[in-house]
Amino acid sequence: MNEFLLVSVLLLSAGQIEAAKDEAGPQEKAQSAARLKFMKEKAERFTFLTNGAKPNELELVAQPVLRWANPDSFVVDSATFLWLANRRAQ
């Protein structure tokens, strides 16, 4: 069986704006939750298929496998999402 599977990791940036230094705890949590919701909605828009005679649609894992920021490049919040085929990462 000569089937190639699409390997994909999606990195979504929720913004390129530098975070305010004096954000309050509850406000920061609410903003983080809103950014996560935005990134999940964007990830759900993608559809990936396996390559081969019988293409199968890959399933998006609901939660990102990694959330990160890069203050040096002004990336406030980003996420790495994973898609599965037969419960295996692709």
Biopython code that builds the backbone (N, CA, C, O; Angstrom):
import numpy as np
from Bio.PDB.StructureBuilder import StructureBuilder

atoms = [
    (1, "MET", "N", (0.850, -1.156, 0.000)),
    (1, "MET", "CA", (0.000, 0.000, 0.000)),
    (1, "MET", "C", (0.908, 1.234, 0.000)),
    (1, "MET", "O", (1.614, 1.510, 0.969)),
    (2, "ASN", "N", (0.865, 1.956, -1.104)),
    (2, "ASN", "CA", (1.723, 3.121, -1.278)),
    (2, "ASN", "C", (0.921, 4.397, -1.088)),
    (2, "ASN", "O", (0.538, 5.044, -2.062)),
    (3, "GLU", "N", (0.666, 4.759, 0.156)),
    (3, "GLU", "CA", (-0.165, 5.919, 0.417)),
    (3, "GLU", "C", (0.642, 6.952, 1.210)),
    (3, "GLU", "O", (1.276, 6.633, 2.216)),
    (4, "PHE", "N", (0.600, 8.177, 0.736)),
    (4, "PHE", "CA", (1.292, 9.245, 1.441)),
    (4, "PHE", "C", (0.278, 10.067, 2.216)),
    (4, "PHE", "O", (-0.804, 10.365, 1.711)),
    (5, "LEU", "N", (0.619, 10.424, 3.412)),
    (5, "LEU", "CA", (-0.282, 11.201, 4.250)),
    (5, "LEU", "C", (0.222, 12.635, 4.349)),
    (5, "LEU", "O", (1.421, 12.901, 4.436)),
    (6, "LEU", "N", (-0.713, 13.515, 4.331)),
    (6, "LEU", "CA", (-0.385, 14.928, 4.471)),
    (6, "LEU", "C", (-0.011, 15.219, 5.912)),
    (6, "LEU", "O", (-0.780, 14.941, 6.832)),
    (7, "VAL", "N", (1.161, 15.774, 6.101)),
    (7, "VAL", "CA", (1.618, 16.142, 7.430)),
    (7, "VAL", "C", (1.443, 17.642, 7.561)),
    (7, "VAL", "O", (1.949, 18.415, 6.747)),
    (8, "SER", "N", (0.720, 18.043, 8.598)),
    (8, "SER", "CA", (0.462, 19.474, 8.702)),
    (8, "SER", "C", (0.439, 19.933, 10.136)),
    (8, "SER", "O", (-0.125, 19.286, 11.019)),
    (9, "VAL", "N", (1.049, 21.031, 10.333)),
    (9, "VAL", "CA", (0.990, 21.748, 11.599)),
    (9, "VAL", "C", (0.635, 23.170, 11.257)),
    (9, "VAL", "O", (1.255, 23.792, 10.393)),
    (10, "LEU", "N", (-0.350, 23.673, 11.930)),
    (10, "LEU", "CA", (-0.818, 25.020, 11.642)),
    (10, "LEU", "C", (-0.403, 25.949, 12.756)),
    (10, "LEU", "O", (-0.698, 25.732, 13.931)),
    (11, "LEU", "N", (0.278, 26.973, 12.353)),
    (11, "LEU", "CA", (0.659, 27.999, 13.313)),
    (11, "LEU", "C", (-0.186, 29.223, 13.018)),
    (11, "LEU", "O", (-0.133, 29.791, 11.927)),
    (12, "LEU", "N", (-0.937, 29.602, 13.979)),
    (12, "LEU", "CA", (-1.794, 30.777, 13.806)),
    (12, "LEU", "C", (-1.372, 31.833, 14.798)),
    (12, "LEU", "O", (-1.207, 31.577, 15.991)),
    (13, "SER", "N", (-1.212, 32.976, 14.293)),
    (13, "SER", "CA", (-0.874, 34.086, 15.159)),
    (13, "SER", "C", (-2.134, 34.890, 15.440)),
    (13, "SER", "O", (-2.862, 35.267, 14.522)),
    (14, "ALA", "N", (-2.376, 35.142, 16.689)),
    (14, "ALA", "CA", (-3.574, 35.889, 17.067)),
    (14, "ALA", "C", (-3.350, 37.386, 16.984)),
    (14, "ALA", "O", (-4.303, 38.159, 17.078)),
    (15, "GLY", "N", (-2.147, 37.794, 16.814)),
    (15, "GLY", "CA", (-1.925, 39.229, 16.705)),
    (15, "GLY", "C", (-0.462, 39.578, 16.642)),
    (15, "GLY", "O", (0.390, 38.810, 17.087)),
    (16, "GLN", "N", (-0.173, 40.727, 16.093)),
    (16, "GLN", "CA", (1.189, 41.213, 15.976)),
    (16, "GLN", "C", (1.342, 42.505, 16.778)),
    (16, "GLN", "O", (2.156, 43.359, 16.428)),
    (17, "ILE", "N", (0.580, 42.646, 17.827)),
    (17, "ILE", "CA", (0.586, 43.868, 18.617)),
    (17, "ILE", "C", (1.235, 43.575, 19.959)),
    (17, "ILE", "O", (0.926, 42.569, 20.598)),
    (18, "GLU", "N", (2.108, 44.428, 20.375)),
    (18, "GLU", "CA", (2.796, 44.241, 21.649)),
    (18, "GLU", "C", (1.798, 44.365, 22.796)),
    (18, "GLU", "O", (0.981, 45.286, 22.821)),
    (19, "ALA", "N", (1.870, 43.435, 23.742)),
    (19, "ALA", "CA", (0.952, 43.431, 24.881)),
    (19, "ALA", "C", (1.277, 44.584, 25.817)),
    (19, "ALA", "O", (2.435, 44.970, 25.977)),
    (20, "ALA", "N", (0.253, 45.112, 26.417)),
    (20, "ALA", "CA", (0.442, 46.172, 27.409)),
    (20, "ALA", "C", (1.090, 45.574, 28.645)),
    (20, "ALA", "O", (0.749, 44.466, 29.058)),
    (21, "LYS", "N", (2.011, 46.298, 29.227)),
    (21, "LYS", "CA", (2.775, 45.782, 30.357)),
    (21, "LYS", "C", (1.961, 45.727, 31.644)),
    (21, "LYS", "O", (2.249, 44.910, 32.518)),
    (22, "ASP", "N", (0.952, 46.581, 31.773)),
    (22, "ASP", "CA", (0.222, 46.698, 33.031)),
    (22, "ASP", "C", (-1.170, 46.073, 32.974)),
    (22, "ASP", "O", (-2.095, 46.594, 33.597)),
    (23, "GLU", "N", (-1.344, 44.964, 32.240)),
    (23, "GLU", "CA", (-2.648, 44.304, 32.170)),
    (23, "GLU", "C", (-2.953, 43.624, 33.500)),
    (23, "GLU", "O", (-2.081, 43.014, 34.119)),
    (24, "ALA", "N", (-4.188, 43.739, 33.920)),
    (24, "ALA", "CA", (-4.622, 43.099, 35.161)),
    (24, "ALA", "C", (-4.806, 41.608, 34.941)),
    (24, "ALA", "O", (-5.012, 41.181, 33.805)),
    (25, "GLY", "N", (-4.738, 40.802, 35.994)),
    (25, "GLY", "CA", (-4.878, 39.351, 35.903)),
    (25, "GLY", "C", (-6.154, 38.897, 35.222)),
    (25, "GLY", "O", (-6.080, 38.179, 34.225)),
    (26, "PRO", "N", (-7.331, 39.287, 35.719)),
    (26, "PRO", "CA", (-8.586, 38.839, 35.104)),
    (26, "PRO", "C", (-8.741, 39.338, 33.662)),
    (26, "PRO", "O", (-9.247, 38.617, 32.802)),
    (27, "GLN", "N", (-8.309, 40.556, 33.409)),
    (27, "GLN", "CA", (-8.412, 41.106, 32.049)),
    (27, "GLN", "C", (-7.496, 40.342, 31.097)),
    (27, "GLN", "O", (-7.878, 40.048, 29.965)),
    (28, "GLU", "N", (-6.304, 40.025, 31.551)),
    (28, "GLU", "CA", (-5.358, 39.267, 30.724)),
    (28, "GLU", "C", (-5.904, 37.877, 30.409)),
    (28, "GLU", "O", (-5.765, 37.393, 29.286)),
    (29, "LYS", "N", (-6.525, 37.235, 31.401)),
    (29, "LYS", "CA", (-7.110, 35.910, 31.184)),
    (29, "LYS", "C", (-8.245, 35.975, 30.172)),
    (29, "LYS", "O", (-8.364, 35.099, 29.315)),
    (30, "ALA", "N", (-9.073, 36.997, 30.264)),
    (30, "ALA", "CA", (-10.180, 37.153, 29.319)),
    (30, "ALA", "C", (-9.665, 37.383, 27.905)),
    (30, "ALA", "O", (-10.220, 36.846, 26.947)),
    (31, "GLN", "N", (-8.620, 38.169, 27.771)),
    (31, "GLN", "CA", (-8.033, 38.415, 26.454)),
    (31, "GLN", "C", (-7.397, 37.150, 25.899)),
    (31, "GLN", "O", (-7.517, 36.868, 24.707)),
    (32, "SER", "N", (-6.729, 36.394, 26.741)),
    (32, "SER", "CA", (-6.118, 35.139, 26.316)),
    (32, "SER", "C", (-7.184, 34.148, 25.843)),
    (32, "SER", "O", (-7.004, 33.463, 24.835)),
    (33, "ALA", "N", (-8.290, 34.080, 26.578)),
    (33, "ALA", "CA", (-9.393, 33.195, 26.194)),
    (33, "ALA", "C", (-10.000, 33.620, 24.859)),
    (33, "ALA", "O", (-10.343, 32.776, 24.031)),
    (34, "ALA", "N", (-10.131, 34.921, 24.654)),
    (34, "ALA", "CA", (-10.687, 35.426, 23.394)),
    (34, "ALA", "C", (-9.749, 35.120, 22.225)),
    (34, "ALA", "O", (-10.206, 34.772, 21.136)),
    (35, "ARG", "N", (-8.437, 35.250, 22.450)),
    (35, "ARG", "CA", (-7.477, 34.934, 21.383)),
    (35, "ARG", "C", (-7.500, 33.446, 21.054)),
    (35, "ARG", "O", (-7.421, 33.064, 19.886)),
    (36, "LEU", "N", (-7.608, 32.601, 22.086)),
    (36, "LEU", "CA", (-7.678, 31.151, 21.853)),
    (36, "LEU", "C", (-8.921, 30.800, 21.054)),
    (36, "LEU", "O", (-8.852, 29.985, 20.135)),
    (37, "LYS", "N", (-10.043, 31.393, 21.383)),
    (37, "LYS", "CA", (-11.287, 31.153, 20.645)),
    (37, "LYS", "C", (-11.116, 31.545, 19.180)),
    (37, "LYS", "O", (-11.538, 30.815, 18.284)),
    (38, "PHE", "N", (-10.497, 32.696, 18.942)),
    (38, "PHE", "CA", (-10.247, 33.162, 17.578)),
    (38, "PHE", "C", (-9.373, 32.171, 16.811)),
    (38, "PHE", "O", (-9.673, 31.834, 15.666)),
    (39, "MET", "N", (-8.295, 31.704, 17.438)),
    (39, "MET", "CA", (-7.385, 30.770, 16.761)),
    (39, "MET", "C", (-8.066, 29.434, 16.464)),
    (39, "MET", "O", (-7.843, 28.846, 15.406)),
    (40, "LYS", "N", (-8.895, 28.956, 17.392)),
    (40, "LYS", "CA", (-9.623, 27.706, 17.159)),
    (40, "LYS", "C", (-10.586, 27.846, 15.981)),
    (40, "LYS", "O", (-10.691, 26.946, 15.147)),
    (41, "GLU", "N", (-11.290, 28.982, 15.919)),
    (41, "GLU", "CA", (-12.220, 29.211, 14.813)),
    (41, "GLU", "C", (-11.480, 29.223, 13.479)),
    (41, "GLU", "O", (-11.981, 28.680, 12.494)),
    (42, "LYS", "N", (-10.314, 29.826, 13.431)),
    (42, "LYS", "CA", (-9.526, 29.864, 12.198)),
    (42, "LYS", "C", (-9.031, 28.471, 11.822)),
    (42, "LYS", "O", (-9.063, 28.104, 10.647)),
    (43, "ALA", "N", (-8.578, 27.696, 12.793)),
    (43, "ALA", "CA", (-8.083, 26.345, 12.521)),
    (43, "ALA", "C", (-9.190, 25.448, 11.988)),
    (43, "ALA", "O", (-8.941, 24.597, 11.134)),
    (44, "GLU", "N", (-10.414, 25.630, 12.484)),
    (44, "GLU", "CA", (-11.552, 24.809, 12.048)),
    (44, "GLU", "C", (-11.907, 25.043, 10.588)),
    (44, "GLU", "O", (-12.565, 24.206, 9.970)),
    (45, "ARG", "N", (-11.487, 26.155, 10.036)),
    (45, "ARG", "CA", (-11.792, 26.458, 8.635)),
    (45, "ARG", "C", (-10.973, 25.621, 7.654)),
    (45, "ARG", "O", (-11.349, 25.488, 6.489)),
    (46, "PHE", "N", (-9.862, 25.059, 8.116)),
    (46, "PHE", "CA", (-8.994, 24.279, 7.235)),
    (46, "PHE", "C", (-9.506, 22.849, 7.112)),
    (46, "PHE", "O", (-10.003, 22.273, 8.080)),
    (47, "THR", "N", (-9.382, 22.284, 5.922)),
    (47, "THR", "CA", (-9.712, 20.890, 5.678)),
    (47, "THR", "C", (-8.497, 20.242, 5.026)),
    (47, "THR", "O", (-8.019, 20.708, 3.991)),
    (48, "PHE", "N", (-8.004, 19.175, 5.627)),
    (48, "PHE", "CA", (-6.861, 18.442, 5.084)),
    (48, "PHE", "C", (-7.296, 17.017, 4.789)),
    (48, "PHE", "O", (-8.068, 16.425, 5.544)),
    (49, "LEU", "N", (-6.798, 16.469, 3.691)),
    (49, "LEU", "CA", (-7.120, 15.103, 3.280)),
    (49, "LEU", "C", (-5.846, 14.296, 3.152)),
    (49, "LEU", "O", (-4.787, 14.834, 2.832)),
    (50, "THR", "N", (-5.956, 12.974, 3.407)),
    (50, "THR", "CA", (-4.826, 12.090, 3.149)),
    (50, "THR", "C", (-4.687, 11.937, 1.643)),
    (50, "THR", "O", (-5.655, 12.106, 0.902)),
    (51, "ASN", "N", (-3.506, 11.623, 1.204)),
    (51, "ASN", "CA", (-3.227, 11.444, -0.208)),
    (51, "ASN", "C", (-3.319, 9.957, -0.534)),
    (51, "ASN", "O", (-2.826, 9.126, 0.228)),
    (52, "GLY", "N", (-3.932, 9.620, -1.634)),
    (52, "GLY", "CA", (-4.011, 8.221, -2.006)),
    (52, "GLY", "C", (-5.286, 7.896, -2.754)),
    (52, "GLY", "O", (-6.047, 8.786, -3.133)),
    (53, "ALA", "N", (-5.512, 6.591, -2.962)),
    (53, "ALA", "CA", (-6.667, 6.140, -3.717)),
    (53, "ALA", "C", (-7.982, 6.467, -2.999)),
    (53, "ALA", "O", (-8.992, 6.762, -3.637)),
    (54, "LYS", "N", (-7.952, 6.411, -1.682)),
    (54, "LYS", "CA", (-9.162, 6.711, -0.891)),
    (54, "LYS", "C", (-8.829, 7.818, 0.115)),
    (54, "LYS", "O", (-8.493, 7.533, 1.264)),
    (55, "PRO", "N", (-8.921, 9.078, -0.319)),
    (55, "PRO", "CA", (-8.589, 10.179, 0.597)),
    (55, "PRO", "C", (-9.547, 10.240, 1.782)),
    (55, "PRO", "O", (-10.759, 10.087, 1.628)),
    (56, "ASN", "N", (-8.994, 10.460, 2.941)),
    (56, "ASN", "CA", (-9.780, 10.616, 4.162)),
    (56, "ASN", "C", (-9.519, 12.007, 4.727)),
    (56, "ASN", "O", (-8.407, 12.529, 4.646)),
    (57, "GLU", "N", (-10.560, 12.593, 5.297)),
    (57, "GLU", "CA", (-10.412, 13.905, 5.910)),
    (57, "GLU", "C", (-9.757, 13.751, 7.283)),
    (57, "GLU", "O", (-10.137, 12.886, 8.073)),
    (58, "LEU", "N", (-8.771, 14.604, 7.551)),
    (58, "LEU", "CA", (-8.109, 14.578, 8.842)),
    (58, "LEU", "C", (-8.968, 15.303, 9.875)),
    (58, "LEU", "O", (-9.699, 16.239, 9.552)),
    (59, "GLU", "N", (-8.863, 14.856, 11.109)),
    (59, "GLU", "CA", (-9.671, 15.395, 12.205)),
    (59, "GLU", "C", (-8.827, 16.350, 13.039)),
    (59, "GLU", "O", (-7.727, 16.000, 13.467)),
    (60, "LEU", "N", (-9.334, 17.540, 13.268)),
    (60, "LEU", "CA", (-8.648, 18.545, 14.061)),
    (60, "LEU", "C", (-8.775, 18.216, 15.548)),
    (60, "LEU", "O", (-9.870, 17.935, 16.036)),
    (61, "VAL", "N", (-7.650, 18.254, 16.262)),
    (61, "VAL", "CA", (-7.673, 18.119, 17.719)),
    (61, "VAL", "C", (-8.213, 19.434, 18.277)),
    (61, "VAL", "O", (-7.750, 20.505, 17.884)),
    (62, "ALA", "N", (-9.168, 19.370, 19.170)),
    (62, "ALA", "CA", (-9.884, 20.570, 19.640)),
    (62, "ALA", "C", (-8.971, 21.588, 20.310)),
    (62, "ALA", "O", (-9.119, 22.791, 20.093)),
    (63, "GLN", "N", (-8.039, 21.122, 21.111)),
    (63, "GLN", "CA", (-7.136, 22.024, 21.822)),
    (63, "GLN", "C", (-5.779, 22.056, 21.119)),
    (63, "GLN", "O", (-5.325, 21.024, 20.624)),
    (64, "PRO", "N", (-5.122, 23.217, 21.065)),
    (64, "PRO", "CA", (-3.790, 23.272, 20.469)),
    (64, "PRO", "C", (-2.802, 22.452, 21.296)),
    (64, "PRO", "O", (-2.937, 22.349, 22.515)),
    (65, "VAL", "N", (-1.819, 21.878, 20.631)),
    (65, "VAL", "CA", (-0.805, 21.101, 21.343)),
    (65, "VAL", "C", (0.247, 22.009, 21.965)),
    (65, "VAL", "O", (0.990, 21.595, 22.855)),
    (66, "LEU", "N", (0.304, 23.252, 21.490)),
    (66, "LEU", "CA", (1.272, 24.207, 22.012)),
    (66, "LEU", "C", (0.747, 25.620, 21.834)),
    (66, "LEU", "O", (0.237, 25.971, 20.770)),
    (67, "ARG", "N", (0.873, 26.428, 22.874)),
    (67, "ARG", "CA", (0.596, 27.870, 22.769)),
    (67, "ARG", "C", (1.880, 28.588, 23.097)),
    (67, "ARG", "O", (2.590, 28.221, 24.034)),
    (68, "TRP", "N", (2.174, 29.605, 22.327)),
    (68, "TRP", "CA", (3.449, 30.286, 22.506)),
    (68, "TRP", "C", (3.350, 31.744, 22.105)),
    (68, "TRP", "O", (2.393, 32.165, 21.456)),
    (69, "ALA", "N", (4.354, 32.504, 22.504)),
    (69, "ALA", "CA", (4.475, 33.913, 22.138)),
    (69, "ALA", "C", (5.932, 34.180, 21.771)),
    (69, "ALA", "O", (6.827, 33.443, 22.185)),
    (70, "ASN", "N", (6.162, 35.218, 21.007)),
    (70, "ASN", "CA", (7.510, 35.624, 20.634)),
    (70, "ASN", "C", (7.600, 37.141, 20.734)),
    (70, "ASN", "O", (7.407, 37.844, 19.743)),
    (71, "PRO", "N", (7.893, 37.643, 21.925)),
    (71, "PRO", "CA", (7.925, 39.095, 22.128)),
    (71, "PRO", "C", (8.948, 39.806, 21.238)),
    (71, "PRO", "O", (8.763, 40.977, 20.907)),
    (72, "ASP", "N", (10.022, 39.115, 20.847)),
    (72, "ASP", "CA", (11.037, 39.741, 19.994)),
    (72, "ASP", "C", (10.481, 40.127, 18.624)),
    (72, "ASP", "O", (10.933, 41.100, 18.021)),
    (73, "SER", "N", (9.507, 39.371, 18.136)),
    (73, "SER", "CA", (8.901, 39.704, 16.842)),
    (73, "SER", "C", (7.473, 40.223, 17.004)),
    (73, "SER", "O", (6.718, 40.288, 16.034)),
    (74, "PHE", "N", (7.108, 40.593, 18.231)),
    (74, "PHE", "CA", (5.811, 41.188, 18.548)),
    (74, "PHE", "C", (4.635, 40.238, 18.336)),
    (74, "PHE", "O", (3.510, 40.691, 18.124)),
    (75, "VAL", "N", (4.874, 38.945, 18.389)),
    (75, "VAL", "CA", (3.781, 37.966, 18.337)),
    (75, "VAL", "C", (3.296, 37.768, 19.769)),
    (75, "VAL", "O", (4.029, 37.268, 20.623)),
    (76, "VAL", "N", (2.070, 38.163, 20.016)),
    (76, "VAL", "CA", (1.517, 38.136, 21.368)),
    (76, "VAL", "C", (1.097, 36.723, 21.770)),
    (76, "VAL", "O", (1.394, 36.282, 22.880)),
    (77, "ASP", "N", (0.417, 36.022, 20.887)),
    (77, "ASP", "CA", (-0.137, 34.713, 21.225)),
    (77, "ASP", "C", (-0.280, 33.904, 19.948)),
    (77, "ASP", "O", (-0.825, 34.394, 18.959)),
    (78, "SER", "N", (0.200, 32.682, 19.959)),
    (78, "SER", "CA", (0.088, 31.792, 18.804)),
    (78, "SER", "C", (-0.207, 30.384, 19.293)),
    (78, "SER", "O", (-0.077, 30.080, 20.479)),
    (79, "ALA", "N", (-0.602, 29.541, 18.369)),
    (79, "ALA", "CA", (-0.931, 28.165, 18.732)),
    (79, "ALA", "C", (-0.507, 27.224, 17.621)),
    (79, "ALA", "O", (-0.490, 27.586, 16.445)),
    (80, "THR", "N", (-0.164, 26.007, 18.019)),
    (80, "THR", "CA", (0.150, 24.942, 17.079)),
    (80, "THR", "C", (-0.951, 23.897, 17.205)),
    (80, "THR", "O", (-1.163, 23.323, 18.273)),
    (81, "PHE", "N", (-1.649, 23.661, 16.095)),
    (81, "PHE", "CA", (-2.746, 22.705, 16.088)),
    (81, "PHE", "C", (-2.301, 21.419, 15.406)),
    (81, "PHE", "O", (-1.331, 21.406, 14.648)),
    (82, "LEU", "N", (-3.015, 20.351, 15.684)),
    (82, "LEU", "CA", (-2.676, 19.038, 15.167)),
    (82, "LEU", "C", (-3.908, 18.408, 14.535)),
    (82, "LEU", "O", (-5.018, 18.552, 15.048)),
    (83, "TRP", "N", (-3.711, 17.707, 13.416)),
    (83, "TRP", "CA", (-4.776, 16.971, 12.753)),
    (83, "TRP", "C", (-4.459, 15.486, 12.826)),
    (83, "TRP", "O", (-3.295, 15.090, 12.758)),
    (84, "LEU", "N", (-5.498, 14.664, 12.966)),
    (84, "LEU", "CA", (-5.340, 13.225, 13.132)),
    (84, "LEU", "C", (-6.013, 12.438, 12.016)),
    (84, "LEU", "O", (-7.008, 12.871, 11.436)),
    (85, "ALA", "N", (-5.448, 11.285, 11.735)),
    (85, "ALA", "CA", (-6.078, 10.279, 10.875)),
    (85, "ALA", "C", (-5.982, 8.954, 11.620)),
    (85, "ALA", "O", (-4.889, 8.514, 11.979)),
    (86, "ASN", "N", (-7.119, 8.324, 11.851)),
    (86, "ASN", "CA", (-7.171, 7.076, 12.621)),
    (86, "ASN", "C", (-6.489, 7.225, 13.967)),
    (86, "ASN", "O", (-5.757, 6.339, 14.409)),
    (87, "ARG", "N", (-6.737, 8.357, 14.616)),
    (87, "ARG", "CA", (-6.204, 8.666, 15.942)),
    (87, "ARG", "C", (-4.689, 8.798, 15.977)),
    (87, "ARG", "O", (-4.079, 8.696, 17.042)),
    (88, "ARG", "N", (-4.075, 9.023, 14.813)),
    (88, "ARG", "CA", (-2.621, 9.222, 14.737)),
    (88, "ARG", "C", (-2.335, 10.607, 14.178)),
    (88, "ARG", "O", (-2.994, 11.072, 13.248)),
    (89, "ALA", "N", (-1.343, 11.246, 14.762)),
    (89, "ALA", "CA", (-0.961, 12.584, 14.301)),
    (89, "ALA", "C", (-0.444, 12.513, 12.868)),
    (89, "ALA", "O", (0.278, 11.591, 12.489)),
    (90, "GLN", "N", (-0.832, 13.510, 12.092)),
    (90, "GLN", "CA", (-0.411, 13.552, 10.692)),
    (90, "GLN", "C", (0.347, 14.820, 10.422)),
    (90, "GLN", "O", (0.789, 15.047, 9.296)),
]
sb = StructureBuilder()
sb.init_structure("model")
sb.init_model(0)
sb.init_chain("A")
sb.init_seg("    ")
for serial, (resi, resn, name, xyz) in enumerate(atoms, 1):
    if name == "N":
        sb.init_residue(resn, " ", resi, " ")
    sb.init_atom(name, np.array(xyz, "f"), 0.0, 1.0, " ", f" {name:<3s}", serial, name[0])
structure = sb.get_structure()
